[in-house]
Amino acid sequence: MSAFGWRLVYGGRTPPPGEVVGPGERLSWGKTIGLGAQHVVAMFGATFVFPVIMGLNPNLAVMMSGVATILFLLIVNGRIPSYLGTSASFVAAVTAIRAQGGNSKDVTGAILIAGLVLAVVGVVVHFLGGEIVQKVLPPAVTGAVVLLIGFNLAPVVANTYWPQDQWVALLTMAFVICAAVLFRGFWSRIAIFLGLLFGYLISWAFDHIFGKINSVLPTGPKPVLHDRVNWSGVRAADWIGFPARSTFSHAGKDAVVGWHLPSFSGAFILLVLPSVIALLAENAGHVKAVSEMTGEDLNPSLGRAFIGDGVGTVIASVVGGSPTTTYAENIGVMAATRIYSTAAYYVAALVAILLGFCPKFGAIVDGTPGGVLGGITVILYGMIGLLGVKIWVENRVDFANPVNLVPLAAGIIAGIGGVTLKFTDNFSIGGIALGTIVVLIAYHAMRWLAPPELREPQIRGRAYEGGTMLSTGNVETPDGEVSPFAETTPPETTRRL
């Protein structure tokens, strides 16, 4: 399969029910462009919300997501249809960097190094096989790291966004919850984007009904009287041009947002490295999902996927953009349409690049009211954390086993609680970085030191000698007796066939 040269199928028309369009195939260009537009809408909400949260330029982020997607498709040789949008895994680390006085250059420099690390891991996986990822980062570890990355962000919602306008935040949150659960098909998958539109509308209405609001903005410690929706920057922005350069103020320190070169700090780099683990888990899960949908064995391409995401993150951050990752939202579009053509992703990428050249669009995004972000982030951050739980559930991590329970418990609390380990006056490790280190080192150390019966994970849903494993996790013996299965059951009665 090549990155280009799609084969026209079904005469270019909509495929019959139950039929699919493969990655190397396409429909008519009209239908392909329409599908590409769906992919743009699907990735849109999260791709520009997260840069706003991280204090980076959303217009530039959207543009570079298109560039990163094209690079990714070329690196995977067109085998893995995916869109690379802004990654949420870095939000907590970026928040920590800014809390320690770092600016946007420090942020993008740290992200660039993380992208390089991801690409190097991809090269290793490409030559050694995907099994090495499973050994170093088993589901117990990846789930814990993803969980602490998400839940570490809870104070940002409570202290920064929600207080700006609690009622708009509450209404926006309620709308997103309803849209995600009650809407059907494609509309439920763009609940965040619809919530953004709803929140903007409610904020505008509240300005006209109740007038200005007196609340604390991210730019200062004291409440100020201000409009919820302020489009002065939108009116001043050009329709066509490069993403505008502006300033982001945090803790009294201004940083350039827009096109800029990164700077590097060892302390800040340590803060973002745990996000690489989340990206590995995310990419591996998405490749597996696409493999199941297309019916192709994509495991040999897993290393290429890591490389593609790493390179995309490096290229985006080297000019001041946001980190990237493969998007589940777009995988959902493929699941609904059964059209996996990479041609649609090239269309989506080109549209994103064109949107990046509209500063007025970027100013609209940059003007998102704080209350709206409060309602959206309270859901998004929680969903990031619960993705870690999802990894545990899907892989049936056994928390009755102290090898899983104790090291993970320690690392999660250290990461979420912001525990700090101080080495010198100028060097300390805390938060997510410390939590990840605790999880990784303690877990593998305990696996190595633990007695044999605690080292191997419990296997469910398979046949066993001396009995049959039931879906409930119990064992039915040859004489019909049903009893709970435990990992400590003697090997001779539980050995896998």
Buried (B, 14 or more C-beta within 10 A) or exposed (E): EEBEEBEEBBEEEBBEEEEBBBBBBBBBEEBBBEBBBBBBBBBBBBBBBBBBBBBBBBBBBBBBBBBBBBBBBBBBBBBBBBBBBBBBBBBBBBBBBBBBEBBBBBBBBBBBBBBBBBBBBBBEBBEEBBEBBEEBBBBBBBBBBBBBBBBBBBBBBEEBBBBBBBEBBBBBBEBBBBBBEEBEEBEBBBBBBBBBEBBBEBBBEBBEEEEEBEBBBBEEEEEEEBBBBEBEBBEEBEEEEBBBBBBBEBEEEEBBBBBBEBBEBEBBBBBBBBBBBBBBBBBBBBBBBBBEBBEBEBBEBBBBBBBBBBBBBBBBBBBBBBBBBBBBBBBBBBBBBBBBBBBBBBBBBBBBBBBBBBBBBBBBBBBBBBBBBBBBBBBBBBBBBBBBBBBBEEBEBBEEBEBBBBBBBBBBEBBBBBBEEEEEEEEBBBBBBBBBBBBBEBBBEBBEEEEEEBBEBBBBEEEBEEBBBEEEBBBBEEEEEEEEBEBEBEEEEBEEE
